Amino acid sequence: MDKASPSSENKQLATFLQSLRTQIYHAKTREDLRHVLHTVRSFGRPLCYNNTSYWLGFSMGILLGLLAILYAYWYPSSVSAPWLIGAGGLTSVIFAVLIYMRRSKVSDLSDALFKQDVYLDNNWQSVPYHGKKLAAQLSRQFSEFKRGNHSREIEWLVKGTYQGTDHQFDYHAYHFHYVDQRQVTSTIRDSKGNVRVTTRTVYDHFHRYGLYLPFRFARNIAITNSWFGGFFSSSYKPASVEFNRKFKVSASDELSAAKFLKPAVVVEIEDLGKALSGLNLEFNAASELCISFEQNICQWQRQHGLDEPDAFLQEIEGDQKLATLQKTLERIHTLMRHSDNNF
């Protein structure tokens, strides 16, 4: 049987990758993910394009550019040399981009499949949202989202469910991006001693991460590590020196704060602060909690991909639960347990 041409192989691979994309998109269980990887293994050859013709085009572009440079060296007055150098460089760049795009198709599918596995293991669901509109909505619920004088946007959002021994709760995990705008004035003195003042606009980008969820055991209390105002009128200090060194407490009234901040709750928040830098806990008037911090506890990284299906299958079979996220959810559950008078 004659070997298929590179063009035929590439068309076959493109069709197969499109089929995989559909399978991955519709995968709802771990068995669905296994089926995708078994399909990859049965394809019979590595999931990579034959880029021989593209590499040839890339090499020809480089060669054309080099010859044009030599031509310009020997004939410096030539008008066509710069055009030839540009044409050679552009040709090589185009083919390099095409090769990269082909390679990224398999990598992107690997990312998509692994993302599905992470979502399954962490009991997450994708939810529709508009980043800027959601940030504006959340700023009306929590002062945490009033940061930034230029722009605010939710860049990532999932809905999850946590089942504890005493309490079960739904939560949203998010990535919040906000921008501060400021003016910077510079004074420049030229060689003649003349002074010129210039002003430019600088945009500082910041990222915060966190969870928000119903928390029916507290309201109108803010426990903040990074103080930026907009909270409640009364302040409160528990007996713990360590807690007071790291956190500030504001509330609608001191009695509410005192009732919530039992010694066991204080210890739990101290431990949370050790694990999560820049920790804030804000309980709003609707008995909702926003717990926010500086590090991304919902980040993941795959080790293998569809180009090595056996190793990828073994990785998928493993547990992709995010340890810091799970520990944070456990501590939120503990806060509920300590605050629930029924326990």
Secondary structure as GFF3:
##gff-version 3
##sequence-region A 1 343
A	DSSP	alpha_helix	6	26	.	.	.	ID=ss1
A	DSSP	alpha_helix	30	41	.	.	.	ID=ss2
A	DSSP	alpha_helix	52	74	.	.	.	ID=ss3
A	DSSP	alpha_helix	80	121	.	.	.	ID=ss4
A	DSSP	beta_strand	124	126	.	.	.	ID=ss5
A	DSSP	alpha_helix	131	141	.	.	.	ID=ss6
A	DSSP	three_ten_helix	143	146	.	.	.	ID=ss7
A	DSSP	beta_strand	151	163	.	.	.	ID=ss8
A	DSSP	beta_strand	168	189	.	.	.	ID=ss9
A	DSSP	beta_strand	195	214	.	.	.	ID=ss10
A	DSSP	beta_strand	221	224	.	.	.	ID=ss11
A	DSSP	beta_strand	234	236	.	.	.	ID=ss12
A	DSSP	alpha_helix	241	246	.	.	.	ID=ss13
A	DSSP	beta_strand	248	251	.	.	.	ID=ss14
A	DSSP	alpha_helix	254	260	.	.	.	ID=ss15
A	DSSP	alpha_helix	263	275	.	.	.	ID=ss16
A	DSSP	beta_strand	280	283	.	.	.	ID=ss17
A	DSSP	beta_strand	288	293	.	.	.	ID=ss18
A	DSSP	alpha_helix	309	317	.	.	.	ID=ss19
A	DSSP	alpha_helix	323	339	.	.	.	ID=ss20
###
